[in-house]
Every structure is written in C-alpha cells, then in structure tokens.
Amino acid sequence: VDSVESELGRLAKVIRVRCSIESWILIGLCAERSERCDNPEKRLKEFLGRKGRRVATKSKALYERLAEEIDIEKLKKYSNGFRKFLEAISHLNVLV
C-alpha cells in the first residue's frame, strides 16, 4: 500500500476480495446466491454447459460477453465483496 500511495501521490485503498470473478459472474447470472460456492470456475463451466455454451473459462472474450448478461442489481444484493468493490471505485472518474 505504501508504494502505491507514493507512486500515485494520494491515499490508496486496498480491497481484499475473497472470491473469484467466476463467483461474481455466477451471482450476476442468477446461478448462485453466494460468493462462497466451491470451485466457482467449475460451477461456471457447468452452468454454461447446461445452457448449451461449451466454452473455456478464464477467457477474456467470454467474460466480456457474460458481463453484458449480468444482473448488476442482483450482484450488488447478494455479493458483499462486489458492493465493497463498487464503493472503493465510486469516486473514480475513469471510463475503462
């Protein structure tokens, strides 16, 4: 944190996320209601397979497509980690 603060010239905020991005995707796609599912990467692959989508996980292109389908309100409701992440970046005026 100290090195980030000195590099940025301002206070840095560290967010400890205890889940994987797959957990957030599963919650946002209404396939899970908790960040604490076992092996979220495997669960995502199984979920997509049931939907007829045979794809490799950990694919940037896949995750970009899934981001368009995510229910952000449901994700905010069921994911404490995602809410904390949003709070931490809410002051940024940066478009990614």
C-alpha positions as CSV (number, residue, x, y, z in Angstrom):
1,V,0.0,0.0,0.0
2,D,2.8,2.4,0.9
3,S,4.5,2.0,-2.5
4,V,1.2,2.5,-4.3
5,E,0.4,5.7,-2.3
6,S,3.8,7.2,-3.1
7,E,3.5,6.3,-6.8
8,L,0.0,7.8,-7.0
9,G,0.7,10.7,-4.8
10,R,-2.5,10.0,-2.9
11,L,-4.1,7.6,-0.5
12,A,-4.6,4.1,-1.8
13,K,-7.4,1.8,-0.8
14,V,-6.8,-1.9,-0.7
15,I,-9.8,-4.2,-1.2
16,R,-9.4,-7.8,-0.2
17,V,-11.7,-9.9,-2.4
18,R,-12.2,-13.4,-1.1
19,C,-13.8,-14.8,-4.2
20,S,-13.0,-15.2,-7.8
21,I,-14.5,-13.3,-10.7
22,E,-16.4,-16.5,-11.6
23,S,-18.3,-16.2,-8.3
24,W,-19.5,-12.7,-9.3
25,I,-20.4,-13.9,-12.7
26,L,-22.5,-16.8,-11.3
27,I,-24.3,-14.5,-8.9
28,G,-24.9,-11.9,-11.7
29,L,-26.3,-14.6,-14.0
30,C,-28.6,-15.7,-11.2
31,A,-26.9,-19.1,-10.9
32,E,-25.7,-18.6,-7.4
33,R,-26.7,-16.5,-4.3
34,S,-23.3,-16.7,-2.5
35,E,-19.7,-15.9,-3.2
36,R,-18.7,-18.9,-1.2
37,C,-19.5,-21.7,-3.7
38,D,-17.0,-24.5,-4.0
39,N,-14.9,-24.3,-7.2
40,P,-16.7,-21.4,-8.9
41,E,-14.7,-21.8,-12.1
42,K,-16.0,-25.4,-12.4
43,R,-19.5,-24.3,-11.5
44,L,-19.5,-21.6,-14.2
45,K,-18.3,-24.1,-16.8
46,E,-21.1,-26.5,-15.7
47,F,-23.7,-23.7,-15.7
48,L,-22.7,-22.5,-19.2
49,G,-22.7,-26.2,-20.4
50,R,-26.3,-26.6,-19.2
51,K,-27.2,-23.5,-21.3
52,G,-25.6,-25.1,-24.4
53,R,-22.5,-22.9,-24.3
54,R,-19.4,-25.1,-24.4
55,V,-16.6,-22.7,-23.7
56,A,-13.3,-22.5,-21.9
57,T,-13.4,-20.4,-18.7
58,K,-10.7,-17.8,-17.9
59,S,-11.3,-16.3,-21.4
60,K,-11.3,-12.5,-21.6
61,A,-13.7,-12.6,-24.6
62,L,-16.1,-14.9,-22.7
63,Y,-16.1,-12.8,-19.6
64,E,-16.7,-9.6,-21.7
65,R,-19.8,-11.3,-23.3
66,L,-21.0,-12.5,-19.9
67,A,-20.7,-9.1,-18.5
68,E,-23.4,-7.9,-20.9
69,E,-25.8,-10.5,-19.4
70,I,-25.1,-9.9,-15.7
71,D,-27.9,-8.6,-13.5
72,I,-25.9,-5.9,-11.6
73,E,-28.7,-5.2,-9.1
74,K,-28.8,-8.9,-8.1
75,L,-25.0,-9.0,-7.9
76,K,-25.0,-5.9,-5.6
77,K,-27.7,-7.5,-3.5
78,Y,-26.0,-10.9,-3.0
79,S,-22.3,-10.0,-3.1
80,N,-20.8,-8.1,-0.2
81,G,-17.4,-8.2,-2.0
82,F,-18.8,-6.6,-5.1
83,R,-20.6,-3.9,-3.1
84,K,-17.2,-3.1,-1.4
85,F,-15.5,-3.0,-4.8
86,L,-18.1,-0.6,-6.1
87,E,-17.8,1.6,-3.1
88,A,-14.0,1.7,-3.5
89,I,-14.1,2.8,-7.1
90,S,-17.1,5.0,-6.9
91,H,-15.0,8.2,-6.6
92,L,-13.1,7.5,-9.8
93,N,-14.0,9.4,-12.9
94,V,-12.4,6.9,-15.2
95,L,-14.0,5.0,-18.0
96,V,-12.5,1.7,-18.7
